[in-house]
Amino acid sequence: MSPPILEYLGALTLKAMPVAELELIDANANEPQPSGIRADLIGISSVTATITWSYKFSDELRKLGKKVILGGIHPTALPEEAKLHADAVVVGEAESVWHEVLRDAHDGCLKPFYYGQRQPLDDLPLPLAVKGPYKFRAVFTMRGCPYKCIFCSVRKFFGDTIRYRPVDNVAAEVEKFAGRIYFNGDDNIWGGDLKRSIELFTKLSTGKKKWWYGFGDLRAVQSPLGDEMLEAARKSGLCSVWAGWETSSGEGLRMYHAEAKQGKDREEAVRKIKSYGIDVTLFVVLGGRSDTADDFDRVIDLAKRLGVAIHPVLLTPLPGTELYEEYKPYLLKDRGWEYYTGVNAVFEHPAMSPEEREEKFYKTSLELLSTKRILMHLFEIPLRGFPMTHVLSLMKQIPMKRAMERAYREWKRNKGKGSMGGQ
């Protein structure tokens, strides 16, 4: 998927400085070399999992005399840390300060920090296309989340008040730039104002036929407007939704402050979404300090009982979240930010070692992504979604299966090397 941060920041750059010469580089798709960068100013956006690479790359650029700006969720959470590796740090959203950053860089008077303000999303420029091996584009229609999940950094970065882009602007972008299949990058595709969601989905359904997927909560579909919203979403091309189940434990939901987005009957919510021909994938968080080995096994039962795909992740206390502060005393000192990917254990557990949790994670994930399970899941998707929902299910799960198999092989090789080194 093409990186939306590059596309929007690129457009914002040309809006603020139309004469600028601009190059957009996705380091995940094609890692650049510092010596190959021909620019006076380099902006790098990073999350926690990629910040170690970003710091190293930034340090090497600065040794070559380049000016570097760091921004994104991790630098916003830890700006003083980020400043050690950059000439300036953008804290928060860039729209309100990016023109100032560019002007100061041009004048040779960069400030150490620029503090972005959360602004209305009414006047955003249309994104620029990034060249690369991408199957999908991403769009976003809102920012912010009212839920209080202690492991999520979205609310801390974008705020707990939802701000919406105008429906006509979103529809125009989808019509012009999105391919036949696209990703809605909102944290919650139908959270907040359900009437606005219905309006958006209805507007999207009047354009060229496209198919899309995104993240959504389970509470909204249980509201009095739930059926009308699901019908409009389906007509607009929604064929798959990823929802945060988080944990099957009621106590776990309360501990993570994640119960509000579940609604009164989340199992019925899942069945309701599926009845409209929309595939459901549930996010499940595993390996927390109160979790046991049995919680990994329950995930398999959950997938079979509800007829859904499940994407498990190991609980990861990201900087800037309440969970990070709570888990600080237990963080493993030898595990840097590059381990904070959702597949590594990064804190101590009362009963399970990091290796035990990681192996349980891989084995659980691979059982969920077994060829038999992937094929069986096609029959769990209602025929109302045929054929595109079924096709997209395969397009998502088969690459995930291959990637997980590669990651597990690499994990076993690394653990083998560690064992031999300790003998």
C-alpha positions in Angstrom: 0.0 0.0 0.0 1.3 3.4 -0.9 2.3 5.5 2.2 -0.4 8.2 2.8 1.9 10.3 5.0 4.3 10.8 2.0 1.4 11.6 -0.4 -0.2 14.2 1.9 3.0 15.8 3.2 4.2 16.0 -0.4 1.1 17.9 -1.4 1.4 20.1 1.7 5.0 21.0 0.7 4.0 22.1 -2.8 1.1 24.1 -1.4 3.4 26.0 1.0 6.3 26.3 -1.5 5.2 25.7 -5.1 8.7 26.2 -6.5 10.2 23.5 -4.3 11.9 20.5 -6.0 10.4 17.5 -4.3 11.2 13.8 -4.2 9.1 11.3 -2.2 10.9 8.1 -1.0 9.3 5.2 0.7 12.1 3.6 2.6 10.0 0.5 3.3 9.8 -0.3 -0.4 13.2 0.9 -1.5 15.8 1.8 1.2 17.8 4.8 0.2 21.5 5.4 0.9 22.4 8.7 2.6 25.1 9.4 0.0 22.4 9.2 -2.7 20.2 11.9 -1.2 20.4 15.1 -3.2 18.5 17.5 -1.1 19.0 20.5 1.1 16.2 19.5 3.5 15.1 15.9 4.4 11.9 15.2 6.3 11.5 11.8 7.9 8.2 10.6 9.4 8.5 7.6 11.8 6.6 5.3 14.1 8.2 3.5 17.0 9.0 0.3 15.1 10.9 2.3 12.4 12.5 5.0 14.6 15.8 3.1 15.2 16.4 3.1 11.4 15.2 6.7 11.1 17.7 7.8 13.8 20.6 6.0 12.2 19.7 7.4 8.7 19.3 10.9 10.1 22.6 10.8 11.9 24.4 9.7 8.7 22.6 12.5 6.7 23.7 15.1 9.2 27.3 14.0 9.0 27.1 14.8 5.3 25.9 18.3 6.2 22.2 17.8 5.4 19.4 19.3 7.4 16.9 16.8 8.8 13.4 17.2 10.2 11.9 14.4 12.2 8.1 14.0 12.8 5.4 11.4 13.3 4.0 9.5 16.2 7.2 8.5 17.9 9.0 11.9 17.7 5.8 13.4 19.0 5.8 11.1 22.0 9.5 11.5 22.7 10.6 14.9 21.1 13.7 15.4 23.3 15.0 11.9 22.2 14.2 12.7 18.6 16.0 16.1 18.7 19.3 14.2 19.5 19.1 13.0 15.9 17.6 15.9 14.0 17.9 19.6 13.3 14.3 20.1 14.2 11.3 18.0 15.4 7.7 18.5 14.4 5.5 17.6 17.4 2.0 16.6 16.4 0.2 17.2 13.1 2.2 19.1 10.5 -0.5 21.1 8.7 -0.4 24.2 11.0 3.4 24.5 11.0 4.9 22.9 7.9 4.9 26.2 6.0 6.9 27.7 8.9 9.4 24.8 8.9 10.0 25.3 5.2 10.4 29.0 5.5 12.8 28.7 8.4 14.8 26.1 6.6 15.1 28.3 3.6 16.2 31.2 5.8 18.7 29.1 7.7 17.0 29.6 11.1 15.3 26.3 12.0 13.8 26.1 15.5 14.5 23.0 17.5 10.8 22.2 17.9 7.6 23.0 16.0 4.4 22.3 17.8 1.5 21.5 15.4 -2.1 22.4 16.3 -5.1 20.2 15.6 -7.0 22.1 12.9 -10.2 21.5 10.9 -9.6 19.2 7.9 -11.6 21.4 5.4 -8.8 22.6 3.2 -6.3 19.8 2.7 -4.6 19.5 -0.7 -5.2 16.4 -2.8 -2.3 13.9 -2.2 0.5 13.3 -4.6 1.1 9.9 -6.1 4.1 7.9 -4.8 5.7 5.6 -7.4 6.2 2.1 -6.2 5.0 -1.6 -6.2 1.7 -0.7 -4.6 -1.5 -2.7 -5.0 -3.7 -0.2 -3.0 -3.9 3.5 -2.1 -5.1 4.8 1.2 -7.4 7.6 2.0 -8.5 9.1 5.3 -11.8 10.9 6.1 -11.3 11.8 9.8 -8.9 12.1 12.7 -9.2 11.6 16.4 -10.7 8.9 18.6 -13.0 9.3 21.7 -12.2 5.9 23.1 -9.6 5.6 25.9 -7.8 2.3 25.1 -4.5 2.6 27.1 -2.4 0.8 24.5 -3.3 3.0 21.6 -1.4 6.1 20.5 -4.0 7.4 18.1 -5.9 9.4 20.7 -2.7 10.9 22.1 -1.5 12.0 18.6 -4.8 13.1 17.0 -6.9 13.9 20.0 -10.1 12.6 21.5 -12.4 14.8 19.5 -13.2 13.5 16.0 -12.6 16.0 13.1 -14.0 15.2 9.7 -13.1 16.0 6.2 -15.9 17.3 4.0 -17.8 14.4 2.4 -17.5 16.0 -1.1 -13.7 16.3 -0.7 -13.3 12.6 0.3 -15.5 11.5 -2.5 -13.6 13.6 -5.1 -10.3 12.1 -3.9 -11.6 8.5 -4.0 -13.0 9.1 -7.5 -9.8 10.6 -8.8 -7.0 8.8 -7.1 -8.2 5.5 -5.5 -7.9 2.4 -7.7 -10.5 -0.3 -7.9 -9.6 -1.4 -4.4 -8.5 1.0 -1.7 -7.9 1.2 2.0 -9.7 3.7 4.4 -7.1 4.6 6.9 -9.4 6.1 9.5 -9.0 4.6 13.0 -12.7 4.0 12.9 -14.6 4.1 9.6 -18.0 4.6 11.2 -17.2 5.8 14.7 -18.6 9.1 16.0 -21.3 10.7 13.8 -23.2 7.8 12.2 -25.3 10.2 10.1 -22.2 11.6 8.6 -21.0 8.0 8.0 -24.2 7.2 6.1 -23.9 10.4 4.1 -20.3 9.6 3.2 -21.1 6.0 2.2 -24.1 7.1 0.2 -22.0 9.7 -1.7 -19.2 7.1 -2.4 -21.8 4.8 -3.9 -22.7 7.3 -6.6 -19.2 7.2 -8.1 -17.3 4.5 -10.0 -17.7 1.1 -8.5 -14.8 0.5 -6.2 -14.1 -1.9 -3.3 -12.6 -0.9 0.0 -11.7 -2.0 3.5 -10.8 -0.4 6.8 -10.9 -0.4 10.6 -14.2 -0.1 12.6 -15.6 -0.6 16.1 -18.3 -3.0 17.1 -20.4 -0.5 19.0 -21.6 1.6 16.1 -23.3 -1.3 14.2 -25.4 -2.0 17.4 -27.0 1.5 17.3 -30.5 2.2 16.0 -28.8 3.4 12.7 -26.6 0.3 12.5 -28.6 -1.4 9.7 -28.9 1.7 7.6 -25.2 2.4 8.0 -24.2 -1.1 7.1 -26.4 -1.1 4.0 -24.9 2.2 2.9 -21.4 0.9 3.6 -22.0 -2.2 1.6 -23.4 -0.3 -1.4 -20.3 2.0 -1.3 -18.1 -1.0 -1.8 -17.0 -1.9 1.8 -16.1 -5.6 1.7 -13.9 -6.1 4.8 -13.7 -4.5 8.2 -11.0 -5.0 10.9 -12.4 -4.6 14.4 -10.6 -4.4 17.7 -11.9 -7.4 19.8 -8.7 -6.9 21.9 -9.4 -9.7 24.4 -12.1 -12.2 25.3 -11.7 -11.4 29.0 -14.1 -8.8 30.4 -11.6 -8.0 33.1 -9.0 -7.5 30.3 -11.3 -5.1 28.5 -11.7 -3.1 31.6 -8.0 -3.2 32.4 -7.2 -1.8 28.9 -10.2 0.6 29.0 -11.4 -0.9 25.7 -14.9 -2.0 26.7 -16.6 1.2 25.5 -16.1 0.4 21.8 -17.4 -3.1 22.1 -21.1 -2.3 22.7 -23.6 -4.5 24.6 -23.3 -7.6 22.5 -20.1 -7.7 20.3 -20.7 -11.3 19.1 -24.0 -10.3 17.7 -22.3 -7.2 16.2 -19.9 -9.5 14.3 -22.7 -11.6 13.0 -24.6 -8.5 11.9 -21.7 -7.1 9.9 -21.2 -10.5 8.2 -24.9 -10.7 7.3 -24.3 -7.7 4.9 -21.6 -9.7 3.1 -18.8 -7.8 4.8 -15.9 -10.0 5.9 -14.7 -9.5 9.5 -11.1 -9.7 10.9 -10.7 -9.2 14.6 -7.6 -7.8 16.3 -6.7 -9.6 19.5 -4.0 -8.5 21.9 -2.1 -11.3 23.6 0.8 -11.7 26.0 -0.1 -9.0 28.6 1.2 -9.4 32.1 -2.2 -10.8 33.3 -2.6 -13.2 30.3 -1.9 -16.9 30.3 -0.8 -19.4 27.7 -4.5 -20.5 27.5 -5.4 -17.1 26.1 -3.5 -17.9 23.0 -5.5 -21.1 22.5 -8.8 -19.3 23.0 -8.1 -17.2 19.9 -8.4 -20.3 17.7 -11.7 -21.2 19.3 -13.0 -17.6 18.8 -12.2 -17.7 15.1 -14.1 -21.0 14.6 -17.0 -19.9 16.7 -17.6 -16.6 15.0 -16.4 -17.6 11.5 -13.9 -14.7 11.3 -10.3 -14.1 10.5 -8.2 -13.0 13.4 -5.0 -10.9 13.5 -3.2 -11.5 16.8 -0.6 -9.1 18.1 1.7 -9.2 21.2 0.8 -6.4 23.6 3.3 -3.6 22.9 3.5 -0.6 25.3 4.1 2.3 22.9 5.7 5.5 24.1 3.1 8.2 24.7 0.4 5.7 25.9 -0.8 5.1 29.4 0.2 1.4 29.0 3.8 2.5 28.4 3.9 4.3 31.8 2.3 1.4 33.5 4.7 -1.1 32.0 7.9 1.0 32.3 9.2 -1.0 35.3 8.9 -4.2 33.4 10.4 -3.2 30.0 13.3 -5.4 28.8 16.3 -3.1 28.7 18.1 -5.0 25.9 15.2 -4.5 23.5 15.3 -1.3 21.5 12.5 0.4 19.7 13.0 -1.9 16.6 11.4 -4.7 18.7 8.2 -2.7 19.2 6.4 -4.2 16.2 3.7 -6.3 17.8 5.5 -9.6 17.2 8.1 -9.3 19.9 7.8 -9.6 23.7 9.3 -6.4 25.1 8.5 -6.7 28.8 8.8 -9.2 31.7 5.9 -11.5 32.4 5.2 -13.2 35.7 4.9 -16.7 34.2 6.1 -16.7 30.6 9.5 -15.9 29.2 9.8 -13.6 26.1 10.7 -16.7 24.0 7.6 -18.6 25.2 5.3 -15.7 24.4 6.9 -15.2 20.9 6.7 -18.9 20.0 3.0 -19.1 21.1 2.3 -16.0 19.1 3.9 -17.5 15.9 2.2 -20.8 16.3 -1.2 -19.3 17.0 -0.8 -16.9 14.0 0.2 -19.8 11.7 -2.6 -21.9 12.8 -5.0 -19.1 12.0 -3.3 -18.7 8.6 -3.1 -22.4 7.7 -4.2 -23.2 4.2 -7.1 -25.2 5.6 -8.3 -22.3 7.7 -8.0 -19.8 4.9 -10.0 -21.9 2.6 -12.6 -22.8 5.3 -13.0 -19.1 5.9 -14.2 -18.5 2.4 -17.3 -20.6 3.2 -17.9 -18.6 6.4 -18.3 -15.4 4.4 -22.0 -15.0 3.3 -22.7 -15.3 -0.4 -24.0 -11.8 -0.4 -20.4 -10.7 -0.5 -19.4 -12.9 -3.4 -17.2 -12.6 -5.3 -15.2 -9.5 -4.3 -15.3 -10.1 -0.5 -14.0 -13.6 -1.0 -11.3 -12.5 -3.4 -10.1 -9.8 -1.0 -10.0 -12.3 1.8 -7.5 -14.4 -0.2 -5.6 -11.3 -1.3 -5.0 -10.3 2.4 -4.5 -13.7 4.0 -2.2 -15.4 1.6 0.5 -12.7 1.7 0.1 -12.6 5.5 0.6 -16.3 5.7 3.8 -16.2 3.6 5.2 -13.2 5.6 4.4 -14.9 8.9 6.1 -18.2 7.8 9.2 -16.2 6.8 9.2 -14.3 10.1 8.9 -17.5 12.1 11.8 -19.2 10.2 13.9 -16.1 10.9 12.9 -16.1 14.5 13.9 -19.8 14.9 17.2 -19.1 13.2 18.0 -16.2 15.5 17.0 -18.2 18.6 19.2 -21.0 17.4 22.2 -18.7 17.1 21.5 -17.3 20.5 21.4 -20.8 22.1 24.6 -21.8 20.4 26.2 -18.6 21.5 25.3 -19.3 25.1 26.7 -22.8 25.2 
